[in-house]
Amino acid sequence: MSVLDFDLSDRDFWARPMSEREAAFERLRALEAPAFFQEMEIDFAPRGPGYHALVKHADILEASRNPEVFSSGDGGATNIPDMPAEFAEYFGSMINMDDPRHARLRRIVSRAFTPKMIKQFEADVEAAAAGIVDDLLAKGPGCDFVTEVAARLPLKIICDMMGIPERDYQFVFEHSNVILGGFDPEYGGADLNQLAERLLTAGMELQQLVQDLAAHRAENPTDDLTSSLVNANIDGERLTMQELGSFFILLVVAGNETTRNAISYGLRLLTNHPDQRALWLEDIDGHAPGAVEEIVRLASPVNFMRRKVTRDHEMNGHLYRKGEKAVLFYWSANRDESVFADPHRFDITRQPNPHVGFGGPGPHFCLGAHLARREITVMFRELLRRVPRIEGGRPDRLHSMFINGIKHMECDF
């Protein structure tokens, strides 16, 4: 293995220009065996043994298909260090579990995210997108596309699904920013000594919000998702209040943040590729499915998920030993030259497009993928029909290893 002049565990690496990140991962994909990195040192979690960086599409597919070997539950999937036990109270959602507990929780909540159920929300999504564009046109050019457009649609839809009142939208938005704020100083991430307190406080307050609502819905049910979940009895199974709270945090953080960033990156991609904008405008509905998949591929809102090896296992010619960690870098897999021809090119007609922007195949494939696709489709249909020449300026990127995010981006039209 060649000596690398960068370190994925160095938080400054994730503030480098995107071109440098792309060049680094291209070098990693060219290595015969996965590179091994030491873990970042943080005050509130023990420094672990390090991790294999899985950056190739084939490795990520294989690891995703073998959850019994590559565990999500042993230490969690969303952080590279093994987090302290108190974090599980707020962030111990099913994304950080293995079967059978993962399967039990997914079975209870998944009925709200089937294509049939998403179809029922379609009118709400369309009305919300239309209202957001109304407000955009009233506000005029020069506003922040992220906060005025991209963030508003998924936030409203998820809060409405759960029955969270509009007065609490900003509260949910700000707390989800803290949880996924990474090292970004705008969200307090520059001070790692206070990181645990900020995360736990944000998690506790979000959980309290939904648990208060759930207690009310248990006695006064409506047709929202909170009512369905708190009163659900599927094969004799119910969610506990702690499970409901953790699921809500997963839903608002994953569903809100990731779709927001896909929409933001989508506008930036259309701005930088006017030929693809012109092509999409020729047939907005016809090109939408391919365009949305290509946006998700290149946006890759979630950079990685972590797994821990449960037993010695050989995969694609490399031995992984029990207790070792493997980090699945979806962002890199979505640019794998062996899978995607000219991988950095934005092509809304790309076929096939086997991206892992919603995770790899297996039990942890994104539960909200159908909803995310619908929201991105509807938002761009509304924009392209009513503001066809809208452009996104230079993005202010989130300083985070976990989320490939855009905090702010001025738009013009």
C-alpha positions in Angstrom: 0.0 0.0 0.0 1.3 3.4 -0.9 1.8 6.0 1.8 -1.1 8.3 1.9 -0.7 12.0 2.6 -4.2 12.4 4.0 -6.2 10.9 6.9 -9.9 10.4 6.8 -10.0 10.7 10.6 -8.5 14.2 10.4 -11.5 16.5 10.7 -9.6 19.1 8.6 -9.7 16.7 5.7 -13.5 17.1 5.6 -13.1 20.9 5.2 -10.9 20.6 2.1 -12.2 21.5 -1.4 -14.5 18.9 -2.9 -11.9 18.3 -5.7 -9.3 17.3 -3.2 -11.8 14.9 -1.5 -12.6 13.3 -4.9 -8.9 12.9 -5.6 -8.3 11.3 -2.2 -11.1 8.7 -2.6 -10.0 8.0 -6.1 -6.6 7.0 -4.7 -8.2 4.9 -2.1 -10.2 3.0 -4.7 -7.1 2.3 -6.6 -5.5 0.4 -3.7 -5.6 -3.4 -3.7 -6.7 -3.7 -0.1 -8.9 -1.3 1.9 -6.8 1.4 3.7 -6.7 1.3 7.5 -7.1 4.5 9.6 -6.8 5.2 13.3 -9.9 6.6 15.0 -10.3 10.2 15.9 -9.8 10.9 19.6 -12.8 12.5 21.4 -13.2 13.1 25.1 -16.4 11.1 25.8 -15.7 7.9 23.9 -12.7 5.5 24.1 -10.4 5.5 21.1 -11.1 2.3 19.2 -8.8 0.0 17.2 -9.2 1.9 13.9 -11.2 0.9 10.8 -11.0 -0.4 7.3 -12.3 2.2 4.8 -14.5 0.4 2.4 -14.6 2.7 -0.7 -15.4 0.4 -3.6 -18.9 -0.3 -4.8 -18.4 -4.1 -4.7 -17.1 -4.1 -1.1 -20.1 -2.0 0.2 -22.6 -4.2 -1.6 -21.1 -7.3 -0.1 -20.8 -5.9 3.4 -24.4 -4.7 3.2 -25.7 -8.1 2.2 -24.0 -9.7 5.2 -25.4 -8.1 8.3 -24.7 -11.2 10.4 -20.9 -10.5 9.8 -20.9 -6.7 9.5 -22.9 -5.7 12.5 -24.7 -2.4 13.0 -25.7 -3.1 16.6 -22.3 -3.6 18.2 -21.4 -0.1 19.0 -23.7 1.6 16.5 -23.7 2.4 12.8 -23.7 6.2 12.7 -20.4 6.9 14.6 -17.0 5.4 14.2 -16.2 5.4 17.9 -18.2 3.2 20.2 -20.5 5.7 21.9 -21.2 5.7 25.6 -24.3 3.9 26.9 -26.2 7.0 27.7 -26.3 7.9 24.0 -28.4 4.8 23.3 -31.4 6.4 25.1 -31.8 9.0 22.4 -29.9 7.7 19.4 -30.5 3.9 19.9 -32.8 3.7 16.9 -33.1 0.7 14.6 -30.4 2.0 12.3 -28.0 1.1 15.2 -29.4 -2.4 15.7 -29.2 -5.9 14.3 -31.9 -8.5 13.9 -34.0 -9.7 15.5 -34.6 -6.4 17.4 -34.0 -4.3 14.2 -36.6 -6.5 12.4 -39.1 -6.0 15.1 -38.9 -2.3 15.1 -38.8 -2.0 11.3 -41.9 -4.3 11.1 -43.8 -1.9 13.3 -42.9 1.4 11.6 -42.5 0.2 8.0 -46.2 0.2 7.2 -46.1 4.0 7.1 -43.5 4.1 4.4 -44.8 1.7 1.7 -45.4 3.1 -1.8 -49.1 2.8 -1.2 -48.9 5.0 2.0 -46.6 7.5 0.3 -49.2 7.9 -2.4 -51.6 9.1 0.2 -49.2 11.9 1.1 -48.8 13.0 -2.5 -51.3 15.8 -2.5 -49.7 17.2 0.7 -46.3 17.1 -0.8 -47.5 18.9 -3.9 -49.3 21.6 -1.9 -46.3 22.1 0.3 -43.9 22.5 -2.7 -46.3 24.9 -4.4 -46.5 27.0 -1.3 -42.7 27.0 -0.9 -42.2 28.3 -4.5 -44.9 30.9 -3.9 -42.9 32.2 -1.0 -39.7 32.0 -3.0 -41.1 34.2 -5.8 -42.5 36.6 -3.2 -39.1 36.9 -1.5 -37.2 37.3 -4.8 -33.7 36.5 -5.9 -30.8 36.5 -3.5 -32.4 34.5 -0.7 -30.9 31.3 0.8 -32.1 28.4 -1.2 -31.3 25.9 1.6 -33.4 27.5 4.4 -36.1 29.0 2.1 -36.7 25.9 -0.1 -34.6 22.8 0.3 -35.0 22.5 4.1 -38.7 23.4 4.3 -40.3 20.6 2.3 -38.9 17.5 4.1 -39.3 19.3 7.5 -42.9 20.1 6.9 -43.8 16.7 5.5 -42.2 14.8 8.3 -43.6 17.0 11.1 -47.0 16.8 9.5 -46.8 13.0 9.3 -45.9 12.9 13.0 -48.5 15.5 14.0 -45.9 18.0 15.1 -47.5 21.5 15.0 -46.1 24.2 12.8 -45.0 26.2 15.8 -42.4 23.5 16.5 -40.9 23.3 13.0 -38.0 25.6 13.8 -37.3 23.8 17.1 -37.0 20.5 15.2 -34.9 22.1 12.4 -32.4 23.6 14.9 -32.1 20.5 17.0 -31.5 18.3 13.9 -28.8 20.7 12.8 -27.1 20.3 16.2 -27.2 16.5 16.0 -25.8 16.3 12.5 -23.7 19.5 12.7 -20.4 17.6 12.7 -17.4 19.8 13.4 -19.1 22.9 12.0 -18.6 26.0 14.2 -22.0 27.4 13.1 -23.7 24.5 15.1 -21.1 24.6 17.9 -19.1 21.7 16.5 -15.7 23.5 16.8 -15.6 22.8 20.5 -15.3 19.0 20.8 -15.2 19.3 24.6 -18.9 20.3 24.6 -20.0 17.9 21.9 -21.4 15.2 24.1 -23.5 17.7 26.1 -24.9 19.3 22.9 -25.8 16.0 21.4 -27.4 14.6 24.5 -29.4 17.8 25.1 -30.7 18.0 21.6 -31.6 14.3 21.6 -33.3 14.7 25.0 -35.4 17.7 23.9 -36.5 16.1 20.6 -37.4 12.9 22.4 -39.4 14.9 25.0 -41.3 16.7 22.3 -42.6 13.5 20.6 -43.2 11.7 23.9 -45.4 14.5 25.2 -47.3 14.3 21.9 -47.5 10.5 22.1 -48.9 10.6 25.6 -51.7 12.9 24.4 -52.3 10.8 21.2 -52.6 7.6 23.3 -55.7 9.2 24.9 -56.8 11.3 21.9 -55.8 9.5 18.7 -55.9 11.3 15.3 -54.8 10.1 11.8 -51.1 11.0 12.2 -48.2 8.7 12.4 -47.6 9.3 16.1 -51.1 8.1 16.9 -50.6 5.0 14.7 -47.3 4.2 16.3 -48.3 4.7 19.9 -51.4 2.7 19.5 -50.0 0.1 17.1 -50.3 -3.5 18.1 -48.7 -5.6 15.3 -48.6 -9.2 16.1 -48.8 -8.3 19.8 -45.9 -5.8 19.5 -45.8 -2.2 20.5 -43.2 0.6 20.6 -42.0 1.7 24.0 -41.9 5.4 24.6 -38.1 5.3 24.4 -38.3 3.4 21.1 -40.8 6.0 19.8 -38.5 8.8 20.8 -35.5 7.3 19.1 -37.4 6.6 16.0 -38.6 10.2 15.8 -35.0 11.4 16.1 -34.0 9.1 13.3 -36.9 10.2 11.2 -36.4 14.0 11.6 -32.7 13.8 11.4 -32.3 11.3 8.5 -35.4 12.2 6.6 -35.1 15.9 7.0 -31.3 16.4 6.6 -30.7 14.0 3.7 -33.5 15.1 1.5 -32.7 18.8 2.2 -29.1 18.2 1.0 -30.2 16.2 -2.1 -32.4 19.1 -3.2 -29.7 21.6 -2.5 -27.1 19.6 -4.5 -29.7 19.1 -7.2 -29.9 22.8 -7.9 -26.2 23.2 -7.8 -25.8 20.3 -10.3 -28.4 21.9 -12.7 -26.6 25.2 -12.4 -23.2 23.7 -13.3 -24.7 21.5 -16.1 -27.0 23.7 -18.2 -27.3 21.0 -20.9 -28.9 18.6 -18.4 -31.3 21.4 -17.2 -32.3 22.0 -20.8 -32.8 18.2 -21.3 -34.9 17.9 -18.2 -37.0 20.9 -19.2 -37.9 19.2 -22.5 -39.8 16.5 -20.6 -40.0 17.4 -16.9 -42.1 14.4 -15.8 -40.4 11.9 -18.2 -36.9 12.7 -17.1 -37.7 13.1 -13.4 -37.0 9.5 -12.3 -33.6 9.4 -13.9 -32.7 12.9 -12.7 -33.7 12.2 -9.1 -31.5 9.0 -9.0 -28.6 10.9 -10.5 -29.0 13.7 -8.0 -29.0 11.2 -5.1 -26.0 9.4 -6.5 -23.8 12.6 -6.8 -25.2 14.2 -3.6 -24.7 11.1 -1.5 -26.1 13.0 1.6 -24.8 10.4 4.0 -21.1 9.8 3.6 -20.8 6.6 5.5 -22.2 4.0 7.9 -20.0 1.9 10.2 -20.1 -1.8 10.9 -18.2 -4.1 13.3 -17.0 -7.5 12.2 -18.6 -10.4 14.3 -16.2 -13.1 13.1 -13.2 -13.6 10.9 -14.4 -13.2 7.3 -12.8 -13.0 3.9 -14.4 -10.6 1.4 -13.2 -9.8 -2.1 -9.8 -11.2 -1.3 -9.2 -9.4 2.0 -9.5 -10.8 5.5 -11.5 -9.0 8.1 -10.9 -10.1 11.7 -13.5 -10.4 14.5 -13.8 -7.1 16.4 -12.4 -4.9 13.6 -14.4 -2.0 12.2 -15.4 -1.3 8.6 -16.7 2.0 7.4 -18.8 2.0 4.3 -18.2 5.2 2.4 -21.2 5.4 0.2 -20.0 8.8 -1.3 -17.0 7.0 -2.7 -18.9 4.0 -4.0 -21.2 6.3 -5.9 -18.1 7.5 -7.8 -16.5 4.1 -8.5 -15.0 4.1 -12.0 -15.6 0.4 -12.3 -19.3 0.8 -12.0 -20.1 4.3 -13.3 -18.8 5.5 -16.6 -17.4 9.0 -16.3 -18.5 9.0 -12.6 -18.2 12.7 -12.0 -20.5 13.6 -14.9 -24.1 14.6 -14.1 -26.2 12.6 -16.6 -30.0 12.5 -15.9 -30.3 9.7 -18.5 -27.7 7.4 -16.8 -28.8 3.8 -17.1 -28.2 1.7 -15.2 -27.6 3.7 -12.0 -27.0 1.2 -9.2 -26.1 3.9 -6.6 -26.0 3.4 -2.9 -27.2 6.9 -2.0 -30.0 5.2 0.1 -27.6 2.6 1.5 -26.6 -0.8 0.3 -28.9 -3.8 -0.2 -30.0 -5.6 2.9 -32.0 -4.9 6.0 -30.7 -1.4 6.5 -31.7 0.0 3.1 -33.3 3.4 3.7 -36.9 3.0 5.0 -37.8 6.5 3.7 -36.4 6.1 0.2 -39.8 6.2 -1.5 -40.7 9.4 0.4 -37.4 11.0 -0.4 -37.7 10.3 -4.1 -41.2 11.7 -4.1 -40.2 14.9 -2.3 -37.2 15.5 -4.6 -39.4 14.8 -7.7 -42.2 17.2 -6.7 -39.9 20.0 -5.5 -38.0 20.0 -8.8 -41.1 19.7 -10.9 -42.5 22.8 -9.2 -39.2 24.7 -9.6 -38.6 23.8 -13.2 -42.2 24.7 -14.2 -42.4 28.0 -12.4 -38.7 29.2 -12.0 -37.0 27.3 -14.8 -33.8 29.5 -14.8 -33.2 29.4 -11.0 -29.5 28.9 -10.2 -27.6 28.1 -7.1 -24.5 30.1 -6.1 -21.4 28.9 -4.3 -22.4 26.5 -1.6 -21.4 26.9 2.1 -20.7 23.3 2.9 -21.2 21.6 6.2 -18.0 20.7 8.0 -18.8 17.1 8.8 -17.4 13.6 8.2 -20.9 12.0 8.4 -23.1 14.3 6.3 -22.3 15.7 2.9 -24.3 18.8 3.5 -24.9 22.3 2.3 -25.7 24.8 5.0 -26.4 27.8 2.8 -26.6 28.6 -0.9 -27.8 31.9 -2.4 -30.1 31.5 -5.4 -30.8 33.7 -8.3 -33.6 33.7 -10.9 
